[in-house]
Amino acid sequence: MNEEEARAWLAVRYDVSRETLDRLDAYARLLREENARQNLVSAASLDHLWHRHIVDSAQLLRFAPATEASWVDLGSGAGFPGLIVALLHRGPVTLVEERRLRVEFLIRAAECLGVDVEVVGARVERVPPRSFDVISARAFAALPRLLGLGARFSTAKTVWILPKGRNAQSELEALDPSWQGGFHLEPSFTDAESAIIVAEGVSRKAKRMER
């Protein structure tokens, strides 16, 4: 999928207007400028933003349980997938990011895109617990730590949507069996060798105390 194909895919899949595509272009320009100041995305991916980041984020929406589901994105960084989700999704979106410069960028990027999001500038473990319908995280932490950090936002009905690239299967196979739930892999539209971990009913089984 090249950049032109990525734009066309997004426009058709989500019925994206010309105005919205223009806003995404403005966001891409802002990101490129800011990337010279702080390392938001790899320099190698700057010429493939639509394919590698925008569409890669948008594809996660197919796993949302409802069009108005509440969504929290952990370690939002440059806004992937959180800002793209906020642009295309009807439900409320919360972005959690601890680094100050990235928080400032997320606020400016949200204004550029014209989306109303909650940006929480704090470490995930310091954010007060509350429930969300969807939890996402992209390039944030290894699966065991990610589940541990995100558990404070999860209920039995929460859907976890975790793009894990080419390490998805190995991370899932290595997961401690104390983590219970329905875990499965879904193929990525943007990379045939990558996968997305989708999970529901996630909880951790208490370990028995040895006598």
Secondary structure, DSSP 4 states (H G I P E B T S, - for coil): --HHHHHHHHHHHTT--HHHHHHHHHHHHHHHHHHTTS-SS-GGGGGGHIIIIIIHHHGGGGG-SSTT--EEEES-TTTTTHHHHHHH-SS-EEEE---HHHHHHHHHHHHHHT---EEE-S-GGGSPP---SEEEESSSS-HHHHHHHHGGG--TTPEEEEEEETTHHHHHHTS-TTEEEEEEEEE-SS-TT-EEEEEEEEEEPPPPPP-
